[in-house]
Amino acid sequence: MTIHKYLRKELLFLLSSSLLALFLLSGCQKQPDLLFGNQYTNLNSGANIVLVDTSSVIVSTVLVDSAATASTGYLMVGNYNDAYLGKVMTRSYLQVAPPSSTGLPSLDPRIDTYDSIGLVLFAKTGNPYYGDTTLFQKYAVSQVDTLWQLAPNQNGWYSNDSLPLGPQLGSTVVRIFPNLTTSNGYSSNTSQFTGDTVRIRMNQNLGQQIYNMVYNKSDTIINNAKWLRWFHGLCLFPDSNVNFIYGFKDSAVMRVYYRENGVTSTEKSIDFNITDKSFQFNNIQTAYNSKQTTLTGKPIDNLIKPTQNPQVPPATVSTKVGNAGYVQTIGGLNVKLTFPYLNAIALRPDYLSTLRAILTVRPIPGSFSTIWRLPPQVGIYYTDQTNLLGIPLSASGVAGSQTGNLVLDYFHPLNTVYTYDVTNFVKAYLLNPNPTTASQIGLMLSVPAPNNVSAFNRLIIADQSYPVDQRITLNVYYISLYNHQ
């Protein structure tokens, strides 16, 4: 639909200077009758603002095979079954090392006795989480069963990397209250009532062995390289099917407890901290990005997957995957938007210039809730035939990136929208004289850093098969000058 809107007084002043200059340059032509001031016209004999709100928007989901998940600041652990995406699971790998030789205690067998070993995880308020916080989750830990070695030409650890594991060393069942804080009078934000920590008791024999090494000042304890050849690292993973993922701080500690016995018995400990955070990474497994043929019984089963590395990330049009686009950047999902007929606006005989363009993105009704939360920010970026993220698209006259200005309404879901000023994109698009080249240019919706590697919030976008008030729309406002006799 095309709607003619006649100039409002506040816009007339802004346009008068540019229009006057344009008319002076074309003095050999008969000029239109511009009516400035307090008079308005409903005749096609002046300058109008025209709204085009029927622009076609093609929605495609782009699947990237992996994301860089090392050094994100969080150990992301948990799993859930998504109504749209199927099974999603994440586990975390980490290396720990002994304290320096000067930091090791001098153990005295006459008074010091080994007690236990455990993994201490920090559940700080503000840590990322996703899913049902009312549920108890079972967390387990195993030792990594191989040396950590990057593949040739690999410069870091990614979400699709994994390492073989040895037997389970310990586990615990706990509920985390992610929004509670001890500063507000709560003694703990976990069901263990251990402040802001979750503690997993580990294998006693392993703890005794490490304690003896410390006592003997073993080379394996003193020399960090030897330690990592003996104790390769740990993997923290969910050991139950609960719809909850939580991000522990990457300041986790493997702690050996012992007691110093005297007149009174004092508990002491030796901490093995994460020393190289570039070797702490999260392994994310999803049905839609699995190397195996994993069917969920959902439309996303039809998503085109990468078949080789490297390759252009494949894009699947929305009509193949349930008339929707899927954004879950941590799992490799972004949405590409293309506009195949947008150039036609510039071919209109009355078209003078683009005034403004607004893109409105709406999630599918029922696809989000207080449990399955939307990303609070979704960035918009230039893209092309490579299906990669380009530079962020800035709003007209404003520097910096856009994140959607999310309006969230759980009571009236149809009012929930992300909105973007795409004026700069549309202006450049309409100036492209080659329709073939223009059809390869588009916009990409993706969760921006740092949430792109630490948050599982996802957005399911309604394509243009949905009713007008439920679908993605592009509104283009342009200045119209009608032909005069």
C-alpha positions in Angstrom: 0.0 0.0 0.0 1.2 3.5 -0.8 0.0 6.3 1.3 0.4 10.0 0.4 1.0 12.2 3.4 1.0 16.0 2.9 3.8 18.0 4.3 3.5 18.9 8.0 4.6 22.4 9.0 7.6 21.1 11.0 8.9 19.2 8.0 8.4 22.1 5.5 11.0 24.2 7.1 13.6 21.3 7.0 12.9 20.6 3.3 12.6 24.2 2.0 16.3 24.9 1.8 17.2 21.7 -0.1 14.3 21.9 -2.4 14.9 25.6 -3.3 18.5 24.8 -4.2 17.3 22.0 -6.4 14.9 24.2 -8.2 17.4 26.9 -8.8 19.7 24.4 -10.5 16.9 23.3 -12.9 15.8 26.8 -14.0 15.1 25.7 -17.5 12.2 23.5 -16.3 8.8 24.7 -15.2 8.7 24.5 -11.4 6.0 22.9 -9.2 3.8 25.1 -7.1 5.2 24.5 -3.6 2.8 25.8 -1.0 4.7 26.8 2.1 3.1 28.5 5.1 -0.2 27.8 6.6 -1.9 26.4 3.5 -2.0 22.7 2.5 -3.2 21.1 -0.6 -4.9 17.8 -1.5 -4.1 18.3 -5.2 -1.2 16.5 -6.9 0.5 19.8 -7.5 3.1 20.1 -4.8 5.6 18.2 -2.6 4.3 15.3 -0.6 5.6 12.7 1.8 4.8 9.2 0.5 4.8 6.1 2.7 5.5 2.7 1.1 4.6 0.0 3.6 4.4 -3.0 1.3 8.1 -3.6 0.6 9.0 -7.3 0.4 11.4 -8.6 3.1 12.9 -12.0 2.5 13.8 -13.6 5.9 16.6 -16.3 5.8 18.4 -18.0 8.7 22.1 -18.2 8.4 23.9 -21.0 10.2 27.5 -20.6 11.2 29.2 -23.8 12.3 30.8 -22.5 15.5 31.4 -19.5 17.7 34.6 -18.5 19.6 33.7 -19.4 23.2 37.0 -19.2 24.9 37.6 -16.5 27.5 34.0 -15.4 27.6 34.1 -14.9 31.4 31.6 -17.7 32.1 31.4 -21.4 32.4 28.1 -22.1 30.6 26.5 -25.3 31.8 23.1 -26.8 31.3 20.5 -28.0 28.8 17.0 -27.5 27.7 14.4 -28.6 25.1 13.3 -25.7 23.0 9.9 -25.7 21.3 11.5 -24.3 18.1 15.1 -25.3 18.2 15.1 -28.7 19.8 17.7 -29.9 22.3 20.4 -27.4 23.4 23.2 -28.5 25.7 26.4 -26.7 26.9 29.3 -27.8 29.0 32.6 -26.1 30.0 36.2 -27.2 29.8 38.9 -25.6 32.0 42.5 -26.1 33.1 43.6 -25.5 36.7 47.1 -25.3 38.0 48.8 -25.4 41.5 49.9 -22.3 43.2 53.5 -21.1 42.7 56.1 -22.9 44.7 56.3 -20.0 47.1 52.5 -20.3 47.6 52.6 -23.9 48.5 52.1 -24.7 52.2 54.8 -26.7 54.1 52.7 -29.6 55.3 53.6 -31.3 58.6 52.4 -34.9 58.9 52.4 -34.6 62.7 49.6 -32.0 62.6 48.3 -31.7 59.1 45.8 -34.3 57.7 44.1 -34.5 54.4 40.3 -33.9 54.4 38.7 -33.7 50.9 38.8 -32.2 47.4 36.1 -30.3 45.6 35.3 -27.9 42.8 34.0 -24.4 43.9 31.9 -22.6 41.4 30.8 -18.9 41.7 27.1 -18.1 41.1 27.2 -14.3 41.2 24.2 -12.1 40.8 24.0 -10.9 37.2 25.6 -14.0 35.7 23.8 -15.1 32.5 21.1 -17.8 32.7 18.3 -19.1 30.5 15.3 -21.3 31.2 13.3 -22.4 34.3 15.0 -21.1 37.5 12.5 -23.1 39.7 14.2 -26.4 38.9 17.1 -28.3 40.5 20.0 -29.1 38.2 22.6 -31.9 38.6 26.1 -30.7 37.8 28.9 -33.2 37.3 32.6 -33.0 36.7 35.1 -35.3 34.9 38.8 -35.1 34.2 39.8 -34.4 30.6 41.5 -37.5 29.3 43.9 -36.0 26.8 46.4 -33.2 26.2 44.9 -30.0 24.9 46.1 -29.4 21.4 44.7 -27.0 18.9 44.3 -28.2 15.3 46.7 -26.8 12.6 45.7 -23.3 11.7 43.3 -23.1 14.6 43.9 -20.0 16.8 41.5 -20.7 19.6 38.8 -22.9 21.1 35.3 -22.8 19.6 31.8 -23.9 20.5 32.1 -27.1 18.4 35.4 -28.2 20.1 35.3 -31.1 22.6 37.8 -33.3 24.4 37.5 -36.9 25.6 36.7 -37.4 29.2 37.7 -39.9 31.9 35.4 -41.2 34.7 33.1 -38.9 36.6 34.9 -37.4 39.6 31.8 -36.0 41.4 28.4 -34.3 41.1 25.9 -32.3 43.1 22.2 -31.4 42.8 21.4 -27.8 43.4 19.0 -25.0 42.7 20.3 -21.6 41.8 18.4 -18.4 42.4 20.1 -16.1 39.8 18.3 -12.9 40.9 18.9 -13.1 44.6 21.8 -11.2 46.2 23.4 -11.5 49.5 23.6 -7.8 49.7 19.8 -7.7 50.1 19.8 -9.8 53.2 19.8 -13.3 51.7 22.4 -15.6 53.1 22.8 -17.5 49.9 21.5 -17.6 46.3 21.8 -21.4 46.1 20.0 -24.3 47.8 23.4 -25.3 49.3 23.3 -22.2 51.5 27.0 -21.6 50.7 26.8 -17.9 49.9 27.3 -17.3 46.2 29.0 -20.6 45.5 28.1 -24.1 44.3 30.4 -26.9 45.6 31.0 -30.3 44.1 32.7 -32.9 46.2 35.3 -34.8 44.1 37.0 -38.2 44.2 38.7 -38.7 47.5 41.6 -40.8 46.1 42.4 -38.0 43.6 42.5 -35.5 46.4 44.7 -37.7 48.6 47.1 -38.2 45.7 47.4 -34.4 45.0 47.8 -33.7 48.8 50.7 -36.2 48.9 52.3 -34.5 45.9 52.1 -31.1 47.7 53.6 -32.6 50.8 56.5 -34.2 48.9 57.0 -31.0 46.7 56.7 -33.2 43.7 58.0 -31.9 40.3 54.5 -32.4 39.0 53.3 -29.8 41.4 56.3 -27.4 41.1 56.5 -27.5 37.3 53.3 -26.3 35.6 54.1 -28.0 32.3 54.5 -31.4 34.0 51.3 -30.8 36.0 49.3 -30.2 32.8 50.7 -33.4 31.2 49.5 -35.3 34.3 46.3 -33.4 35.1 44.9 -32.3 31.7 41.9 -30.4 33.0 38.3 -30.6 34.0 34.9 -30.7 32.2 31.8 -29.4 34.0 28.6 -30.7 32.5 24.9 -31.1 33.2 23.9 -34.6 34.3 20.1 -34.3 34.1 17.6 -33.2 31.6 16.4 -29.9 33.2 15.4 -26.8 31.2 18.0 -24.5 32.6 21.4 -23.2 31.6 23.6 -21.2 33.9 26.9 -19.2 33.5 29.3 -19.6 36.4 32.1 -17.1 36.7 35.4 -18.3 35.2 37.1 -17.9 38.6 36.3 -21.5 39.5 38.7 -23.2 41.9 39.6 -26.8 42.5 40.2 -26.8 46.2 42.1 -29.4 48.3 41.0 -29.2 52.0 43.1 -30.3 54.9 43.1 -29.8 58.7 45.8 -28.4 60.9 45.4 -30.1 64.2 46.5 -28.5 67.4 44.7 -27.3 70.5 41.9 -26.7 68.0 41.4 -28.1 64.6 41.6 -25.5 61.8 40.4 -26.1 58.2 42.8 -25.0 55.5 42.9 -25.4 51.8 45.1 -25.3 48.7 43.6 -23.6 45.7 44.1 -24.7 42.1 42.9 -21.8 39.9 42.2 -21.3 36.3 45.5 -19.8 35.0 45.1 -19.6 31.3 41.6 -18.4 30.5 42.2 -18.7 26.7 42.0 -22.5 27.4 38.7 -22.3 29.1 35.9 -22.7 26.6 32.3 -23.8 26.3 31.2 -26.7 24.1 27.7 -26.1 22.7 25.7 -28.9 21.2 22.4 -28.3 19.4 20.2 -30.4 17.3 20.2 -27.8 14.5 24.0 -27.6 14.3 24.9 -31.2 14.9 27.3 -33.0 12.6 25.0 -36.1 12.9 21.6 -36.2 11.4 19.6 -35.2 14.5 15.9 -34.7 13.8 13.8 -32.7 16.2 10.5 -33.1 14.4 10.4 -29.3 14.1 10.7 -27.1 11.0 14.2 -26.2 11.8 15.2 -29.8 10.7 15.2 -28.3 7.2 17.9 -25.8 8.0 20.8 -26.1 5.5 24.0 -27.0 7.3 27.6 -26.3 6.4 29.2 -29.3 4.7 32.8 -28.2 4.6 35.2 -25.8 6.2 35.7 -23.1 5.1 32.6 -22.3 3.2 30.0 -19.4 2.9 27.6 -19.9 5.8 24.4 -21.3 4.2 21.2 -19.3 4.4 17.8 -21.0 4.5 14.8 -19.1 3.4 12.0 -18.8 6.0 9.4 -20.7 3.9 11.6 -23.9 4.4 11.7 -23.6 8.2 8.2 -22.8 9.4 7.9 -19.3 7.9 10.3 -17.9 10.5 13.8 -16.7 11.0 15.9 -17.8 14.0 18.4 -15.8 16.0 20.5 -17.5 18.6 24.0 -16.2 17.9 25.8 -18.3 20.5 24.5 -21.4 18.7 25.4 -20.1 15.3 22.0 -18.7 14.2 21.6 -15.3 12.7 18.9 -13.8 10.4 19.6 -12.3 7.0 17.1 -9.8 5.5 17.0 -9.0 1.7 14.8 -6.7 -0.2 14.4 -7.9 -3.8 12.0 -5.2 -5.0 13.2 -2.2 -3.1 14.8 -0.6 -6.1 11.4 -0.1 -7.6 10.8 2.9 -5.3 13.5 4.9 -7.0 11.9 4.2 -10.4 8.6 5.9 -9.5 8.1 9.0 -11.6 7.3 11.1 -8.5 10.3 9.9 -6.4 12.7 12.7 -5.3 14.6 11.3 -2.3 14.3 9.0 0.7 13.3 10.8 3.9 13.2 7.9 6.4 13.0 4.1 6.5 12.0 2.1 9.5 12.3 -1.7 9.9 10.1 -3.3 12.5 10.9 -6.9 13.7 8.3 -8.9 15.5 8.7 -12.2 17.3 6.2 -14.9 16.6 3.4 -14.7 19.2 3.8 -17.4 21.8 7.5 -17.9 21.1 8.7 -16.0 24.1 7.9 -15.7 27.8 9.4 -14.9 31.2 11.2 -18.2 31.0 12.1 -18.3 27.3 13.3 -14.7 27.2 14.1 -12.6 24.2 17.5 -11.1 23.6 17.5 -7.6 25.2 19.6 -6.4 22.4 19.8 -7.5 18.7 22.2 -5.7 16.5 21.8 -4.9 12.8 24.7 -5.1 10.4 25.4 -4.8 6.7 25.9 -8.1 4.9 26.3 -9.4 1.3 26.6 -12.7 -0.6 29.2 -13.9 1.9 26.5 -14.1 4.6 28.9 -12.7 7.2 28.5 -9.8 9.6 29.7 -6.5 8.2 29.8 -3.2 9.9 26.9 -2.1 12.2 24.2 0.0 10.6 23.9 3.3 12.3 20.7 5.4 12.5 20.4 8.4 10.2 22.3 11.3 11.7 23.4 9.3 14.7 26.8 7.6 15.2 27.1 4.2 16.7 25.4 0.8 16.4 21.7 0.0 16.9 20.3 -2.8 19.1 16.6 -2.7 18.4 15.1 -0.6 21.2 13.1 -3.6 22.3 9.6 -2.9 23.5 8.6 -5.9 25.6 5.0 -6.6 26.5 4.2 -10.0 28.0 0.5 -9.1 28.5 0.0 -8.0 24.9 2.6 -9.9 22.9 1.7 -8.2 19.6 3.1 -5.0 21.1 6.5 -6.6 21.4 8.8 -5.2 18.7 12.4 -4.4 17.8 12.7 -1.2 15.7 15.6 0.0 13.5 16.3 3.1 11.6 17.5 1.7 8.2 17.5 5.0 6.3 21.2 4.9 5.5 20.8 1.4 4.1 17.8 2.2 2.0 19.4 5.4 0.6 22.5 3.5 -0.5 20.4 0.6 -1.8 18.3 2.9 -4.1 21.4 4.5 -5.5 22.7 1.1 -6.7 22.0 1.0 -10.4 22.7 -2.7 -10.8 19.7 -4.8 -9.6 21.9 -8.0 -9.6 24.4 -6.5 -7.3 21.7 -4.9 -5.2 19.9 -8.2 -4.6 23.1 -9.5 -2.9 23.1 -6.8 -0.4 21.2 -7.1 2.8 21.0 -6.7 6.6 21.9 -9.2 9.3 20.3 -9.5 12.7 22.7 -10.9 15.4 23.1 -10.6 19.1 26.0 -8.2 19.8 29.0 -8.8 22.1 29.4 -9.9 24.8 26.1 -11.7 24.9 26.8 -13.3 21.5 29.0 -15.9 23.4 27.4 -15.9 26.8 23.6 -15.8 26.4 21.1 -18.3 25.0 18.2 -15.9 24.7 16.7 -16.4 21.2 14.4 -14.6 18.8 12.0 -16.3 16.5 11.0 -13.8 13.8 7.7 -13.9 11.9 8.1 -13.5 8.2 5.7 -11.8 5.9 3.3 -14.7 5.7 1.9 -13.6 9.0 -0.8 -11.0 9.4 0.3 -7.4 9.1 0.4 -6.7 12.8 2.4 -9.8 13.5 5.1 -9.8 10.8 8.3 -8.0 9.9 7.7 -4.8 8.0 9.7 -2.1 6.2 8.2 1.4 6.0 9.9 3.8 3.5 9.0 7.5 3.5 10.1 9.4 0.5 9.6 13.0 -0.9 7.4 13.1 -3.9 7.2 15.8 -6.5 4.4 15.2 -9.0 4.7 16.1 -12.6 3.2 19.5 -13.7 1.6 20.4 -17.0 
